[in-house]
């Protein structure tokens, strides 16, 4: 369910910031049984399936992203809990499957102060290079191997995990990252969203009144979720205001390149 995945995702990112999670962000694209070829210009492959304006539907993102060969994912969370503490987490992720390279950066702050410093990872030639912290206090490490890139990218999208996609309504077409997308929206907070809200509220669902909720997903013609944004605000029994907002975007599909970070020599030393 959506309500379970959001706290898990935030916790996973914070564990990474603490330096407790190994692994990196890219692996060879590998062979697939699909016969579709990427479209001209680097866009993802045509699956032959299009999104019905009356029926929210996503295609297999792993196959589509493998066919595209490269992509950029951005993810962020900002929330204020029942204690008035503001938390911000961001993740930038650039992957070139064909070159077997990736770069990611994760940041986390509490009330504007860094929790554990920035964490950057760069993967090339089967080696993961890691930089933790900033400036002269930064530390570096490297190790052989990497994790599957697509698992990370797909996990950052919550559209499949929400659990109430049937309630999304078609809200028109627009352009996102240079491609035509269909917009689907949800504005009524269901029980799943109340549970998600309670993660920020640090209490049981009954302790939180959700006063506003908005959720939107942009889906391209191949059935890829290109952008997701969802936010809520609420009030605890004692009148304390809580809020949370998430943003996800998938851009540069088929056109992302990964450059070596300026700190790579330090990590190799």
Buried (B, 14 or more C-beta within 10 A) or exposed (E): EBBBBBBEBBEEBBEBBEBEEEBBBBBEBEEEEEEBEBBEEBBBBBBEEBBEBEEBEBBBBBBBBBBBBBBBBBBBBBBBBBEEEEBBBBBBBBBBBEBBBBBBBBBBBEEEEEBBBBBBBBBBEEBBBBBBBEEEEBEBEBEEEBBBBBEBBBBBBBBBBBBBBEBBEBBEEEEBBEBEBBBBBBEEBBEBBBBBBBBBBBBEBEBBBBBEBBBBBBBBBBBBBBBBBBBBBBBBEEEBEBBBBBBBBBBBBBBBEBEEBEBBEEBEE
